[in-house]
Amino acid sequence: MKLEEITGELLNRAVDLYWSHAYRRQADPKNPKPHFEPRKPLPEILTGEHPFEDLSGGAQSVPIQGGGLPRVYALRLGNDAYPHMKLSIVESYFNDEFVFSVDRHDTFHFEPDVPGYQAWCELKEINRILKEAIEDAWFKADIPTLRSLREQRFKRTELVRNLRAGGQTILVLDDDEPRAEILKGILENAGYSVEIGPPGPRPNPDDKVVREVMRNTPAGVSLRLPAETCQNAGDVKELCEMAVDHRVMLFVLDVSYRTGQGPRVAGALRLNSVTQEIPILAIYSRRDFGPDPDLFDASLRRPYRTEAVLELVEQTLFRKPGGSGVHRSVPG
């Protein structure tokens, strides 16, 4: 995650999860829990009064990609048994890629014959267990950690390899042929097997309503026709046949498909026993309303960056389909 993408709201969630694991006693900890302005990005928080320590480029730091030393910002939050444990935001391995980490701050070495050595070992074990519990909670809450970084950077290759080995395919549905071909190229370059579905039925240009909409639609803008002019938009028989023949495991559906009837197509796919379990990733433009989370598992707004669509395809494939509660809308 980029530094400017870390907001006060994300920080507050991370601190709350840390706190819930680190402080289990009834008594309040000596230091109050910090709270940040939710809308402020981290770079702005760091320029004002803040409790962060700048530990960038420390002696124990692992150089990031390119050979530089990483930036590290730490909050000394402690726990019930030890006041020095920290929440750290670390530039980890890749330039400008930050993750949340728990710094136990207990790597001091003592000889076994030093008084209190056994108690110190027990404390370090408590800190280790807490660190693992907090970072696991962050991961499950979509707060970036080393574990999530590893899955983003390296699991895609494994995912793609397994899907190709199983003969599984992504089906792209978009009336705009150049746009569909570009998306196909992006996905194929990432290793996926991709097919482009058939274009939607052409509207009758002699229809009075169609002529009116076409006359008022600016050049370069996708046509959006009323449902009554697209009687066959909900017919998904051919798409279901393709889903079986090509072992489709994901639909990437532009909401402009079949002259603006993408949601009707998605609804029909959801109701068909052949395709109802296949996740659907919606692509929409700035002029569209955000896709319905009961129809789509995720959505991405055009224009989008290559990495954005690849990340969302991967995340959609890792999750179970099913509409509400799964949907994640991402700007391009």
C-alpha positions in Angstrom: 0.0 0.0 0.0 1.3 3.5 -0.9 2.0 5.8 2.0 -0.6 8.3 0.9 -3.3 5.5 0.8 -2.9 5.0 4.5 -5.5 7.2 6.1 -6.3 8.1 9.7 -9.4 5.8 9.4 -7.1 2.8 8.5 -4.7 3.7 11.3 -7.6 3.9 13.8 -8.8 0.4 12.7 -5.3 -1.0 13.0 -4.8 0.6 16.5 -8.2 -0.8 17.7 -7.3 -4.3 16.6 -3.9 -4.0 18.3 -5.5 -2.7 21.5 -8.1 -5.5 21.6 -5.3 -8.1 21.7 -2.6 -6.2 23.7 -4.8 -5.0 26.6 -7.0 -7.7 28.2 -7.0 -6.5 31.8 -9.9 -4.5 33.2 -7.7 -1.6 34.2 -7.0 1.0 31.5 -3.5 1.2 30.3 -1.4 4.1 31.5 -1.1 5.6 28.0 -4.3 6.6 26.2 -5.1 5.0 22.9 -4.1 7.4 20.0 -6.8 8.6 17.6 -6.2 10.1 14.2 -8.3 12.3 11.9 -10.0 9.7 9.7 -9.8 11.6 6.4 -6.1 12.6 6.7 -3.5 10.6 4.8 -0.4 9.5 6.7 2.0 11.9 5.0 -0.2 14.8 6.3 -0.4 13.2 9.8 3.3 13.0 9.9 3.8 16.7 9.2 1.8 17.7 12.2 1.9 16.8 15.9 1.9 13.0 16.1 3.1 10.2 18.3 5.1 8.4 15.6 8.8 7.7 15.8 10.7 7.9 12.6 12.9 4.9 12.6 13.8 5.0 8.9 17.0 3.4 7.7 17.8 1.6 11.0 20.7 -0.7 11.3 18.5 -3.8 11.2 16.6 -2.7 8.1 16.4 -4.8 5.0 17.2 -2.8 1.9 14.2 -2.3 -0.4 14.1 -3.0 -4.1 16.8 -0.7 -5.7 19.1 -0.9 -2.7 17.8 2.0 -0.6 17.0 1.8 3.1 13.3 1.6 4.0 11.1 4.2 5.7 9.7 3.1 9.1 7.2 4.9 11.3 6.4 3.4 14.7 3.8 3.9 17.4 4.9 2.8 20.9 1.7 1.2 22.1 2.9 -1.5 24.5 0.8 -4.3 26.0 -0.4 -5.5 29.4 3.0 -6.9 30.2 5.5 -4.8 28.3 5.4 -1.0 27.5 7.7 -1.0 24.5 6.0 -3.0 21.8 5.2 -1.0 18.7 2.8 -0.7 15.8 5.1 -0.1 12.8 4.4 1.0 9.3 7.3 -0.3 7.2 8.4 0.2 3.6 9.0 -3.5 3.1 11.1 -5.0 0.2 9.5 -2.9 -2.6 9.9 0.8 -3.1 6.9 2.8 -1.8 5.1 -0.4 -0.7 4.1 -0.1 3.0 2.8 -2.8 5.4 1.7 -2.8 9.1 3.9 -4.8 11.4 4.2 -5.4 15.2 7.7 -4.6 16.4 8.2 -6.6 19.6 11.2 -4.4 20.6 12.5 -7.3 22.8 15.5 -8.6 20.9 18.0 -7.7 23.6 20.2 -10.7 24.5 20.9 -11.7 28.1 23.1 -14.6 29.3 21.2 -17.4 31.1 23.0 -16.7 34.4 21.6 -13.2 34.6 18.9 -12.8 37.3 15.4 -12.7 35.7 16.5 -14.5 32.6 13.6 -17.0 32.7 11.1 -14.2 33.2 12.5 -12.4 30.3 12.2 -15.5 28.1 8.5 -15.9 29.1 7.8 -12.2 28.3 9.4 -12.6 24.9 7.1 -15.6 24.2 4.1 -13.5 25.3 5.1 -10.8 22.9 5.6 -13.3 20.1 2.1 -14.7 20.5 0.6 -11.2 20.6 2.5 -10.2 17.5 1.2 -13.2 15.5 -2.4 -12.6 16.8 -2.4 -8.9 15.9 -0.9 -9.3 12.5 -3.4 -12.2 11.7 -6.3 -9.9 12.8 -5.0 -7.1 10.5 -4.7 -9.5 7.6 -8.3 -10.7 8.1 -9.4 -7.1 8.2 -7.7 -6.2 4.9 -5.0 -4.1 6.6 -1.8 -4.6 4.6 0.8 -6.9 6.2 3.8 -8.9 5.0 1.4 -11.8 4.5 -0.9 -9.9 2.2 2.1 -8.4 0.4 3.4 -11.9 -0.3 0.0 -13.1 -1.6 -0.4 -10.0 -3.8 3.1 -10.3 -5.3 3.7 -14.0 -5.6 0.4 -16.0 -5.4 -0.8 -14.7 -8.7 1.7 -16.9 -10.5 0.6 -20.0 -8.6 -3.1 -19.1 -9.1 -2.6 -18.6 -12.9 -0.6 -21.8 -13.2 -3.3 -23.9 -11.4 -6.1 -22.3 -13.5 -4.4 -23.0 -16.8 -3.6 -26.5 -15.7 -7.3 -27.0 -15.1 -8.2 -25.6 -18.5 -10.2 -22.8 -16.9 -11.0 -19.5 -18.6 -12.0 -15.9 -18.1 -14.9 -14.7 -20.3 -14.9 -11.0 -21.2 -18.3 -9.6 -22.2 -18.2 -6.1 -23.9 -19.8 -4.8 -27.0 -16.8 -2.6 -27.7 -14.5 -4.9 -29.6 -11.2 -2.9 -29.2 -11.8 -2.4 -25.5 -12.5 -6.1 -25.1 -9.4 -7.1 -27.0 -7.2 -4.7 -24.9 -8.6 -6.3 -21.7 -8.0 -9.8 -23.1 -4.4 -8.8 -23.9 -3.8 -7.5 -20.3 -5.2 -10.7 -18.8 -3.3 -13.0 -21.2 0.0 -11.2 -20.5 -0.6 -12.0 -16.9 -0.9 -15.7 -17.9 -4.7 -16.2 -17.8 -6.6 -18.0 -20.5 -9.2 -15.6 -21.9 -12.2 -15.7 -24.3 -14.3 -12.8 -25.6 -18.0 -13.4 -25.6 -20.4 -12.6 -28.5 -21.5 -9.0 -28.9 -25.0 -8.2 -27.9 -27.9 -7.9 -30.3 -27.9 -4.8 -32.4 -30.8 -2.4 -31.7 -33.1 -1.6 -34.6 -32.0 1.8 -35.9 -35.5 2.5 -37.3 -37.0 2.3 -33.8 -38.2 5.8 -32.8 -36.8 5.5 -29.2 -33.5 4.1 -30.5 -33.1 7.0 -33.0 -33.8 9.5 -30.2 -31.2 8.0 -27.8 -28.6 7.7 -30.6 -29.1 11.3 -31.6 -28.6 12.5 -28.0 -25.6 10.3 -27.2 -22.2 12.1 -27.7 -19.6 10.5 -29.8 -17.3 8.1 -27.9 -19.9 7.5 -25.2 -21.5 4.0 -24.8 -25.1 3.8 -25.9 -27.6 3.2 -23.1 -31.0 2.1 -24.4 -34.2 1.5 -22.4 -34.9 -2.1 -21.5 -38.0 -2.3 -23.8 -35.8 -1.8 -26.9 -33.5 -4.7 -26.0 -36.0 -7.6 -25.7 -33.3 -10.3 -25.9 -30.8 -8.8 -23.5 -31.5 -11.3 -20.8 -31.0 -14.4 -23.0 -27.9 -16.1 -21.7 -28.2 -19.5 -23.4 -25.1 -18.9 -25.6 -23.1 -17.6 -22.6 -24.0 -20.7 -20.5 -22.9 -22.9 -23.4 -19.6 -21.0 -23.5 -19.2 -21.3 -19.7 -19.4 -25.1 -20.0 -17.3 -25.5 -23.2 -14.5 -23.2 -21.9 -14.7 -24.0 -18.2 -15.3 -20.4 -17.4 -14.4 -19.4 -13.8 -14.9 -15.7 -14.0 -17.1 -13.3 -16.1 -15.7 -9.8 -16.6 -18.8 -7.9 -17.7 -18.9 -4.3 -18.9 -22.2 -2.8 -17.8 -22.5 -1.3 -21.3 -22.8 -4.9 -22.7 -25.8 -5.5 -24.9 -26.3 -1.7 -25.3 -26.3 -0.9 -21.6 -28.1 -4.1 -20.4 -25.1 -5.6 -18.5 -27.1 -5.7 -15.2 -29.9 -7.7 -16.9 -27.3 -10.1 -18.3 -25.8 -10.5 -14.8 -29.2 -11.1 -13.3 -29.9 -13.8 -15.8 -26.5 -15.5 -15.2 -27.2 -15.4 -11.4 -30.6 -17.2 -12.0 -29.2 -19.9 -14.3 -28.1 -23.1 -12.5 -25.1 -23.5 -14.9 -23.6 -20.1 -14.2 -25.0 -19.0 -10.8 -21.8 -19.9 -8.9 -19.4 -18.2 -11.3 -18.3 -14.8 -9.9 -18.9 -11.7 -12.0 -16.6 -8.7 -12.1 -18.3 -5.6 -13.4 -16.6 -2.8 -15.4 -18.4 0.5 -15.5 -17.7 4.1 -16.6 -17.9 7.4 -14.6 -21.3 8.1 -16.0 -22.8 4.8 -14.7 -24.2 4.2 -11.3 -22.1 1.9 -9.2 -23.0 -1.8 -9.9 -25.5 -3.6 -7.7 -23.6 -5.7 -5.1 -26.3 -8.3 -5.2 -25.4 -9.0 -8.9 -21.7 -8.4 -8.9 -18.9 -9.8 -6.8 -16.7 -6.8 -7.4 -16.5 -3.8 -9.7 -13.9 -1.6 -11.3 -14.4 1.8 -12.8 -13.0 2.8 -16.2 -10.4 4.0 -17.0 -8.4 1.7 -14.9 -4.7 0.9 -14.4 -3.5 -2.5 -15.5 -2.5 -3.5 -12.0 -5.9 -2.5 -10.7 -7.8 -5.0 -12.9 -5.2 -7.8 -12.3 -5.4 -7.3 -8.6 -9.2 -7.3 -8.6 -9.4 -10.4 -10.9 -7.1 -12.2 -8.5 -9.0 -11.2 -5.4 -12.4 -12.1 -7.0 -11.1 -15.6 -7.9 -9.8 -16.1 -4.3 -13.2 -15.3 -2.8 -16.4 -17.2 -3.0 -19.2 -15.8 -5.2 -22.5 -14.8 -3.8 -23.3 -11.1 -4.1 -23.8 -9.0 -0.9 -21.1 -9.1 1.6 -18.5 -10.0 -1.0 -18.6 -7.0 -3.3 -15.7 -4.7 -3.4 -15.9 -1.5 -5.6 -12.6 -0.2 -6.7 -11.9 3.1 -8.6 -9.6 2.7 -11.6 
